[in-house]
């Protein structure tokens, strides 16, 4: 489990904590089970359980019981809710926001965040990213991707650029395309589109 403070928001204690907060605070009016949180943030149930307990005890998350399930969500109101939501949106928010948005677009086979945001998320120190660069693999309609980018910009408060490449180009690792070669040499954060679209309440 990665326990380092996230370079995108180093005031947090760990990246797992940051990913939980980003997911819940950018998914307004949505409740998650512990298993869903663990799947979505890519952490062990044990690690998520420990972080959730801390966040609920501090009032940064709320929970309720529904049968055997413990449902978690961001508070509906409170002194810290709006400023924390805004802060998470411009730092860790691109991952949950773009995962949900692109998971609903036909023709998107894979998607990655690259550039400075991916570098910071992967632990490289540096200034906050000024924009979000996204690579989509597949044959999605460019107009649909444009709409996703504009809506993501509205929610994240910064420019979002989505570039599309055909799967044949991406799968050809011998390609001499300088753009793709540069991408492969730098940090890439893949969006878990299948898991997002297939997620069901449990």
N, C-alpha and C positions, 0 to 999 in steps of 0.2 A: 504494500500500500504506500502510495506517495503521501508523505506528511509535510513536505515543505510548504511554506506559505506561497500562494500563487504570485508570480511576478506581476501579473496584471492588477492585483489588488493585495499588496503585501501586508496590509493591516489584518487580514484574516489569518487564522491559525493553520489552515491546510487547504489544499486544492479541493479535497472532498467536501469540506464545509462550503467553500465558495461555489462549487458546482451545484450543491443542494440549494443554496440560497438563490443562485441565478435561475435555476429551473423553476422553483416555486414562486419567486417574485415576478418572473416574466410570464408566468402562466396563471393569470388572474382567474379567480373563481374555479380553479382546478385543484382537486384533491388527489394525492398520491399515496399508495400503500408503501410500506417500507421496501417490499420487494421491487416495486416499480421504481422507486428512487434509486435503489442499488443498481438496477439494470440500466437506467438512463444515465447515471453518472459514472458507470463502470467501476464501481467499488464493491467491496465485500459487504454482505448484510451486516456483519458485526461492526465494521467501520461506520456504516451509515447509521446504525442504531445508536452508537455512541455520540455521533455528531447531532443527530436529531434530538436526543435527550438534552444535550446542552442548549440547543437552539430553542426548544420548547420551554425549558426552565428559565431562559432569559427573555422569553416573550417574543422572540424573532420568528417563531413558527407557532402555529396552533394545531392541536390534534383533537380527534374525537374517535370514539369507537363505533364501529358498525359491524355487529356480529363479532367474528374473530379478528377482523381487520382494524388496524390503527391507521386512520386517514390523516395525512399531513397537508397543510397549506400555509400560504402566507396570511398574516392577519389582514382583515378587511380594513382596519383603520388603526391609528395610533401615531404617536409623535414621530416615530422613526420610519414608518412604512413608506411614505412618498420619497423622502430623500434617499433611503436605502434602495428602493426600486430604481430610482434614477441612476444611482451610483453603480448598481449591478448591471443595468442595461448597457452602460457605456464601457464596462470592463469585461465581465464574464458573460454578459447576455448574448453575444453572437452565437454561441454554441446551441443553447436551447431554442432560440428564436429561429435560426436558420434550419436547424434539424426539423422542427415542426413544419416550417413553411415549404421547404424543398421536398419533404417526404410526401407532400400532397400533390406534387406536380408530376404529371405523366411524362415518361421518357427520361426521367432522372435516374440513372443507374447507380452512380456514386457521386459524392460531393465532398469537397475538401475546403477548409479555410487555409490559406497560405499567407505569406508575407509577414509583416511585423506582428500582427495579432497572434498568428500561429507560433512565432518565435517566443513571444512573451508567455503564451500559454504553456509552451514546452519548457519554460524555465530560464530562457535567456534574458538577462537583465537589459533594461533599456527604457526609453520614454514610452508613455502611453501611445498606442497606435492611433494615427489620425484617421484611418479608414479601415474597411474590412474587405479583403480580397478573397473571392470564392471561385473555385473551379468546379464546374459541373461536367460530369462524364455522361454522355448519352445523346439522345436526339430530341430533347425537350424543346418545345416551341420557344424561340427567343422572346416573343411578346410575353409569354407567361413568366419567363425568368426576369424580364424587365419589371413586371408588376411585383414580383417577389422582392426584388432589390429595392424598389421604391417604398414598399411597406416596411421592409426591414430598416431602411434608413429612418423612417418615421419613428419606429419603436426604439431604435438603438441610438439615435441622435448623432449619427455620423455617416459619411458616404459609404455605400456598399456597392462594390463592382463585381458582377458575376460574368465569368468567361466560360464558354462552352467548348468542349472538344468531343469529337466522336470517340466512341469506345475503341475503335480500331486504332486510332492514333495513340490513345492512352496505353493500350495493351502492348504496343510495339516499343519495347524497351530499347531497341536499337535505333529508334528514330533520331535523326539529326536535328530535330526542331529545337532551336536554342531555348525557347520558352519552356518547353516540357523538361529539357535537360536541367535548366535552372531550378525548376520546381522540385524535381526529384532530389536535388542536392541540399535542399533546405527543409526545415520543419514543415510538416503537413499534419493538419488535424482533420481526420476523416469524420464526417457526420454519420451517425448510425441511423440511416434512413429506414432500413427494414425494421429495426426494433421499434422506431418511433411510430411507424404506420401500423405495426401489428400489435401495438400495446393494447392490452385489454385489462379491465378492472379485475382484480383478484382479491 
